[in-house]
């Protein structure tokens, strides 16, 4: 059963080729935009890699860069095909290349759709990565003289000031770790001794936060120490007063930022995907309509174009069968040097 059959007069074939030329250049520009967006997202993710536990989220920008470059190449050839379609003498030279061209085009167009889906469904992975990464960032904040962690404090401070956030879930996360290095503690003072003795792990814990948690928009001087002690500050009530530090956590702020970025990129790439589908459809219709005039003296006759010569299932199996046969041959006749186990359990080596 032929799928997508259409009739084309000479004028319609010319208009199809001209429209395809315009679409191919639009899709090429879309591929360049996709590649640029992938590079931008990759850069933004690498800026915060110190507060991320893994790099699973990098599959999104990596895929975008691959499909962006591929789209530019595919649509460049689509433009060449539509130009040669206007010349009956030059179009037949594309005949042997069109089948692999369509195979590659369908693969990378599908990959483009997958990148769009990934940009919407990676929230859980991103949130988990940030949860662990930020927890470690707070934990190692004090290790400014430890190799591999020297810039952890700087990264956390810049992050909290840029995104106006504090801690992982909220500012109270800083209460649970010792974020002040021992080198800056006076162990001869009673306060330091008492705090360390009161903790089972011997850590110096305070109800305070780093300076980067301070909100510069607050009219009151920043209260970053003894936050829960109402008597330590004049006219201060911890539970009822609006604190002059950032109260929401950095994980929420970063997830919102990156998901907003990826959702916007996903919408743009989806538009490019639709243009790419239009290019593939047009190339296929142009190809099949031009094949009908091969060997004809009158090149202006009416021809039929179609998307699939057979049904969807039959066409799919036509492409899959050669791959399956190749895999089957590799199992029956393995490459030289590979061992086979016979029916009797003995091991033989092919020569």
Long-range contacts (C-beta under 8 A, 24 or more apart in sequence): 1-310, 1-311, 2-306, 2-308, 2-309, 2-310, 3-306, 3-307, 3-308, 3-310, 3-311, 3-312, 4-281, 4-285, 4-306, 4-307, 4-308, 5-304, 5-305, 5-306, 6-285, 6-289, 6-304, 6-305, 6-306, 7-302, 7-303, 7-304, 7-305, 8-285, 8-289, 8-302, 8-303, 8-304, 8-305, 9-302, 10-299, 10-300, 10-301, 10-302, 13-85, 13-286, 13-289, 13-290, 13-303, 14-86, 16-282, 16-285, 16-286, 16-289, 17-82, 17-83, 17-85, 17-86, 17-286, 18-82, 19-282, 20-78, 20-79, 20-81, 20-82, 20-85, 20-279, 20-282, 20-283, 20-286, 21-79, 21-82, 21-83, 23-78, 23-275, 23-278, 23-279, 23-282, 24-75, 24-76, 24-78, 24-79, 24-82, 24-279, 25-75, 25-79, 26-275, 27-71, 27-74, 27-75, 27-78, 27-272, 27-275, 27-276, 27-278, 27-279, 28-71, 28-72, 28-75, 28-76, 28-79, 30-71, 30-271, 30-272, 30-275, 30-276, 31-67, 31-68, 31-69, 31-70, 31-71, 31-72, 31-74, 31-75, 31-272, 32-68, 32-72, 33-68, 33-268, 33-272, 34-64, 34-67, 34-68, 34-71, 34-112, 34-268, 34-269, 34-272, 35-64, 35-65, 35-68, 35-69, 35-72, 36-68, 37-64, 37-68, 37-265, 37-268, 37-269, 38-62, 38-63, 38-64, 38-65, 38-68, 39-65, 41-261, 41-262, 41-265, 44-258, 44-261, 45-258, 48-159, 48-254, 50-133, 50-137, 50-151, 50-152, 50-155, 51-130, 51-133, 51-134, 51-136, 51-137, 51-155, 51-156, 51-159, 51-250, 51-254, 52-129, 52-130, 52-133, 53-128, 53-129, 53-130, 53-131, 53-132, 53-133, 53-136, 54-125, 54-129, 56-122, 56-125, 56-129, 57-122, 57-125, 57-126, 57-129, 57-258, 59-118, 59-122, 60-115, 60-118, 60-119, 60-122, 60-262, 63-111, 63-114, 63-115, 63-118, 64-115, 64-265, 64-269, 66-108, 66-111, 67-108, 67-111, 67-112, 67-115, 67-269, 70-104, 70-108, 70-111, 71-108, 71-112, 71-272, 71-276, 74-101, 74-104, 74-105, 74-108, 74-276, 74-279, 75-276, 75-279, 77-101, 78-279, 78-283, 81-283, 81-286, 81-287, 82-282, 82-283, 82-286, 85-286, 85-290, 88-290, 88-293, 88-299, 91-290, 92-294, 94-287, 95-291, 98-287, 102-280, 102-283, 102-284, 103-319, 105-276, 105-280, 105-283, 106-280, 109-273, 109-276, 109-277, 109-280, 112-269, 112-272, 112-273, 112-276, 113-273, 115-266, 115-269, 116-266, 116-269, 116-270, 116-273, 119-262, 119-263, 119-265, 119-266, 119-269, 120-262, 120-263, 120-266, 122-262, 123-255, 123-259, 126-255, 126-258, 126-259, 127-251, 127-255, 130-250, 130-251, 130-254, 130-255, 131-168, 131-251, 134-167, 134-168, 134-249, 134-250, 134-251, 134-254, 135-168, 135-173, 138-167, 138-168, 138-173, 138-174, 138-177, 138-179, 139-177, 141-177, 141-179, 141-210, 142-178, 142-179, 142-180, 142-181, 143-181, 144-181, 145-181, 145-183, 156-210, 156-212, 157-210, 157-211, 157-212, 158-212, 159-212, 159-250, 159-254, 160-210, 160-212, 160-213, 160-246, 160-250, 161-212, 163-250, 163-253, 163-254, 163-257, 164-215, 164-246, 164-253, 165-246, 165-248, 165-249, 165-250, 165-252, 165-253, 165-254, 166-209, 166-212, 166-213, 166-245, 166-246, 166-247, 166-248, 166-249, 166-250, 167-209, 167-213, 167-249, 167-250, 168-249, 168-250, 168-251, 169-249, 169-251, 169-252, 170-247, 170-248, 170-249, 171-209, 171-213, 171-227, 171-243, 171-245, 171-246, 171-247, 171-249, 173-249, 174-208, 174-209, 174-210, 174-213, 175-205, 175-206, 175-207, 175-208, 176-205, 177-203, 177-205, 178-203, 178-204, 178-205, 179-210, 180-204, 180-206, 209-245, 213-245, 213-246, 214-244, 214-245, 214-246, 215-243, 215-244, 215-245, 215-246, 218-244, 219-244, 220-244, 281-307
